[in-house]
Amino acid sequence: MTVGIRVSLVTATLMLSLPGCATTQQAANHDPWERFNRGMQRFNDASDRTVMKPVATGYLKHVPRVIRIGVNNLLGHLSFPTTIVNDLLQLKLLATAADIGRFALNSTLGIGGLLDPATRVGIPHNREDFGQTLGRWGVPDGPYLVLPVVGPLTLRDAASLLVDTQTDLRVRLHLSTSANVALGVLTLVDRRASFLSADEMLESAFDRYAFIRDAWLQRREYQVRDGDVPEEAPLEVEPEAP
């Protein structure tokens, strides 16, 4: 499980035009720790304004696009074994085969993941994690939770983070402490840069906290159910290209 907010357009419309709608009430039922979560989000927002957003803006402005694409490809490649393992745990055998093929192709012709030939030949890019695996097998999501730096989660997903790190090559390569720190910082900057385009939407929300919570919970349900949700599937704002 990694950090980020891919905002649902359906949820965005509801939050901006109908702040008292049923979606908000349903999400609030998952949020018994709201006072703590709001305080933690204020901390994260302050950290973002003073550090992450300026750094990500500079990264987007001054680093050539071809380098940013390579960095984004490489970071995604290093974390991709997590998807393969969770494909297997969810008994998604076709997805497992496709994802192994993607990983092998990008490891070889993609020069260790810097390039993404798998996408160019039409191999789909799946995203799975242990939180989704637990959800698939009936483990309830638990209360909504906001953690420092990590951001929005549920209790189930917070517990799954430790499992996912064991299949992430950024951990398994056993790099030096300085290299691990540099890779972690680069991961945060790359991810934050991908979502700069969503800032205006978030700033215009009636209640920023409720907006993010509702969008995140709706998106997470959509992921766990593989799109098989009772209501209309949400459209998502994809992150800006690196």
C-alpha positions in Angstrom: 0.0 0.0 0.0 1.4 3.3 -1.0 0.4 7.0 -0.4 -1.8 9.0 -2.8 -5.3 10.3 -3.6 -6.8 9.5 -7.0 -10.0 11.5 -6.8 -13.2 10.1 -8.0 -15.1 12.5 -10.3 -18.4 11.2 -9.1 -17.5 11.8 -5.5 -16.0 15.2 -6.4 -19.3 16.3 -7.9 -21.2 15.1 -4.9 -18.9 16.8 -2.4 -18.8 20.1 -4.3 -22.5 20.5 -5.0 -24.1 18.5 -2.2 -21.9 18.6 0.9 -24.7 17.0 3.0 -25.4 14.1 0.8 -25.8 10.5 1.8 -22.3 9.6 0.5 -20.8 11.8 3.2 -23.1 10.3 5.9 -22.1 6.8 4.9 -18.4 7.6 4.9 -18.8 9.3 8.3 -20.0 5.9 9.7 -16.5 4.6 8.9 -14.9 7.4 10.8 -15.2 7.0 14.6 -11.7 8.6 15.0 -12.6 11.7 13.1 -11.1 14.1 15.7 -7.7 12.4 15.5 -7.9 12.1 11.7 -8.7 15.7 11.2 -5.8 16.7 13.3 -3.5 14.4 11.5 -4.7 15.7 8.1 -4.0 19.2 9.2 -0.5 18.1 10.1 -0.1 16.4 6.7 -1.5 19.4 4.9 0.9 21.8 6.7 3.8 19.5 5.8 2.7 19.3 2.3 2.4 23.1 1.9 5.8 23.8 3.4 7.8 20.9 2.0 6.3 18.4 -0.4 4.3 20.6 -2.7 7.2 23.1 -3.4 9.6 20.3 -3.9 7.2 18.4 -6.3 6.5 21.6 -8.2 10.2 22.2 -8.7 10.7 18.6 -9.7 8.0 18.9 -12.3 9.3 22.3 -13.6 13.0 21.6 -13.7 13.5 17.9 -14.3 13.2 16.8 -17.9 10.0 14.9 -18.7 12.0 11.9 -20.1 13.8 11.5 -16.8 10.6 11.8 -14.8 9.0 9.1 -16.9 11.9 6.8 -16.3 11.8 7.5 -12.5 8.1 6.8 -12.4 8.5 3.6 -14.5 11.3 2.4 -12.2 9.5 3.0 -9.0 6.4 1.3 -10.2 8.5 -1.7 -11.4 10.2 -2.1 -8.1 6.9 -2.3 -6.3 5.2 -4.6 -8.9 6.1 -7.9 -7.2 3.5 -6.9 -4.6 0.8 -7.0 -7.3 2.0 -10.4 -8.6 1.9 -12.0 -5.1 -1.6 -10.6 -4.4 -2.8 -11.8 -7.8 -1.9 -15.3 -6.6 -3.4 -14.8 -3.1 -6.7 -13.8 -4.8 -6.5 -16.7 -7.2 -6.5 -14.4 -10.2 -4.5 -16.8 -12.4 -4.8 -15.0 -15.7 -3.9 -11.7 -14.1 -0.9 -13.4 -12.4 0.4 -14.7 -15.8 -0.1 -11.3 -17.4 1.7 -9.5 -14.6 4.6 -11.9 -14.5 4.9 -11.3 -18.3 4.8 -7.5 -17.7 7.5 -7.7 -15.0 9.8 -10.0 -17.1 9.5 -7.8 -20.2 10.1 -4.6 -18.4 13.0 -6.1 -16.4 14.8 -7.1 -19.7 13.8 -5.0 -22.7 12.8 -2.3 -20.3 16.3 -2.0 -18.9 15.4 -3.0 -15.3 12.1 -1.1 -15.4 13.3 2.3 -16.7 11.2 1.8 -19.8 7.7 0.3 -20.2 7.6 -1.9 -23.3 4.9 -4.0 -21.7 2.3 -1.2 -22.0 3.3 -0.6 -25.6 2.6 -4.2 -26.5 -0.8 -4.1 -24.7 -0.1 -6.0 -21.5 -2.5 -4.5 -18.9 -1.1 -2.9 -15.7 -2.9 -4.3 -12.7 -2.6 -3.0 -9.2 -3.1 -5.2 -6.2 -2.1 -5.1 -2.6 -2.6 -7.2 0.6 -5.4 -4.9 1.8 -7.4 -5.7 -1.4 -6.6 -9.4 -0.8 -8.0 -9.3 2.7 -11.1 -7.5 1.4 -11.6 -10.0 -1.3 -11.7 -12.8 1.3 -14.2 -11.0 3.5 -12.0 -9.1 6.0 -13.9 -5.9 6.9 -12.2 -2.6 6.2 -12.5 -1.2 9.7 -12.4 2.5 10.7 -11.0 5.2 8.4 -7.5 6.3 9.5 -5.2 9.1 8.6 -1.5 8.6 9.4 1.4 11.0 9.2 3.0 11.1 5.7 1.1 7.9 4.7 -2.3 9.7 4.5 -5.7 8.0 4.2 -6.1 4.3 5.0 -8.5 2.0 6.7 -7.4 -0.1 9.7 -7.3 -3.2 7.5 -5.0 -1.4 5.0 -2.8 -0.1 7.7 -2.2 -3.6 9.0 -1.5 -4.8 5.4 1.3 -2.3 4.9 3.8 -4.5 6.7 3.0 -7.4 4.5 3.3 -5.4 1.3 6.8 -4.1 2.2 8.0 -7.7 2.2 7.3 -8.0 -1.5 8.5 -4.6 -2.5 11.9 -4.7 -4.2 12.7 -1.3 -2.7 12.9 -3.1 0.6 14.1 -6.6 -0.6 17.2 -5.2 -2.4 18.8 -4.4 1.0 20.3 -1.1 -0.1 22.4 1.1 2.1 20.6 3.3 4.6 21.4 6.4 2.5 20.2 4.8 -0.7 16.9 3.7 1.0 16.3 7.2 2.3 17.0 8.7 -1.2 14.7 6.2 -2.8 12.0 6.9 -0.3 12.2 10.6 -0.8 12.2 10.2 -4.6 9.1 8.0 -4.3 7.3 10.7 -2.3 8.3 13.5 -4.7 7.3 11.5 -7.8 4.0 10.6 -6.3 3.2 14.1 -5.1 4.2 15.5 -8.5 1.7 13.2 -10.1 -1.2 14.7 -8.2 -0.4 18.4 -8.5 -3.2 18.7 -11.0 -5.8 17.7 -8.4 -4.9 20.5 -6.0 -7.4 23.0 -7.4 -10.3 20.5 -7.0 -9.3 19.8 -3.4 -8.9 23.5 -2.5 -12.4 24.2 -3.8 -14.1 21.5 -1.7 -16.6 22.6 0.9 -14.9 20.4 3.6 -11.5 19.2 2.4 -11.3 16.5 5.0 -14.7 15.0 4.2 -14.0 15.3 0.5 -10.8 13.3 0.7 -12.3 10.7 3.1 -15.3 10.1 0.9 -13.4 9.9 -2.3 -10.8 7.6 -0.8 -13.3 5.2 0.7 -15.3 5.1 -2.5 -12.3 4.5 -4.6 -11.0 1.8 -2.2 -14.3 -0.1 -2.3 -14.1 0.0 -6.1 -10.6 -1.4 -6.0 -11.4 -4.2 -3.6 -14.5 -5.2 -5.5 -12.7 -5.0 -8.9 -15.4 -2.5 -10.0 -18.3 -4.6 -8.9 -20.0 -2.0 -6.7 -23.7 -1.5 -6.2 -23.8 2.0 -7.6 -22.4 3.4 -10.8 -18.7 2.9 -11.0 -16.7 6.0 -10.2 -14.7 7.7 -12.9 -11.2 8.6 -11.6 -8.9 11.6 -12.2 -5.7 9.9 -13.3 -2.5 11.3 -12.0 -0.7 13.8 -14.3 1.9 12.2 -16.5 5.4 12.5 -15.0 
